[in-house]
């Protein structure tokens, strides 16, 4: 029977950072990192902007970063958590640097700090326009150096196993997972389980999130009885590169507008100042809503990002990946307007956790985008997500190291769960149901018709169950059920919230 002291589900910055810190501090503990695809396919690698942190105490301050975060969050942040995260940032960044991560500097040697929407100061540490990829690569390179960490790729987690202790309290004891190589569902026991499974952007027709972002962690935690909150606060990034029939969209970093790019309409006129005095440097929710309002008025499919007035050599040095991608589809930022549209980008809420990353289920932790820490409120401040991942991975690691010796492995053996799973069949019908769900959730975020959305979700669940009853379960069915679960939670939480700003 498989077992490990610590099981981490997900291989983005949060999961990798927690694994490395814990393995270094407690080499006596066995750690398994389980990821449903290849280790580098999650959202971390697509983070272009960087990490927000105060490094210049002459021109910036912790208090300014705190106030920028609170303001962006629209009154829904936990100020105690915001202060903890901002004040811990320098220590966590220093740890990243010791792991080999490189951030850009100016010729003088000082940090080349970027500016992004909602920030009152330049405070973004970045590695050109591939900050997330730089971090992901360097952390993955550290993992093989730690013998007590085992990385298992292509393992799709299906559900958490829970039991009751002597006081009748529910606790998490392990995970059922689908081994994609052997096409079997297996079980692994663990003393501490950490969900770092990312977000749910695949619920929407337009998204910057990769195919793996199907809300698995939130769905599993919910079925295990964990509290879920603020899930309806889905952040739309205002400048995803519009390409017809493309899914997901390529992200055009917030840092482009911080560098001086304009958002313009079909007449090449800037319009954002009609909605906010900060114009292009307003927060993402305001810019996204403004763009969608303009699109509704004109009936157009997109607006444009205008970079033509910028110093091209400096632009390319800062954004080589973005520039090169644009060129592959026939666009030259030096000469062409770039079509952009808001797209689902980040899940601000999720699995409720405390300051130690603990969920409401004993022995179960959640970190990164799948969690709701109280940092973001209704709208995440740009580049605060990687910072949150670092701080709460640290918090979780510290708590696990202090408490795990008091936790025993489950004695239950789940032999009856060793059922077979079929490989995905493109003609099964699940892909069509996923597209229908994406259409329904995209419509919901503009019209907020909860009854219509919930009816559609219910019908899709019935159809999915009917298809599945005729065959063994498949990975697509598992992901679709997770997406339907999360979609239902989003709609229900929207119904009961008095503080929701629609996309338009």
Protein Blocks (a to p, Z undefined) as FASTA:
>chain_A
ZZdfbdcedjbfklmmmmmmmmmmmmmbccddddfbdfklcmklmmmnbpcddfblklgc
fklmmmmmmmmnnopacfklmmmmmmmmmmmmmmmmmnopacdddfkopacddddehiab
dcbdcehjllmmmmmmmmmmmmmmpmkbccdehiacfbdcddddfkopacdfbdcdddfk
lopacddddfbdcddebpaklmpmbdcbdfklnolmmmmmmmnopacehklmccddfbdc
ddehiacdddddfklmmnopacddfkopafklmmomnlmmmcfklmmmmmmmmmmmnopa
bdcddfklpcfklmmmmmmmlmmmmmmnopafklpccddddddfbdfbdcdddfkopafb
ehiacehjlbcehlnmmadcehklmmmmmmmmmmmmmmmmmmmmmpccdfbdcfklmccc
ddddfknommmmmmmmmmmmmmmmmnopaklmmmmmmmmmmmmmmmmmmpccdfklmmmm
mmmmmmmmmmmmmmmpcbbccfZZ
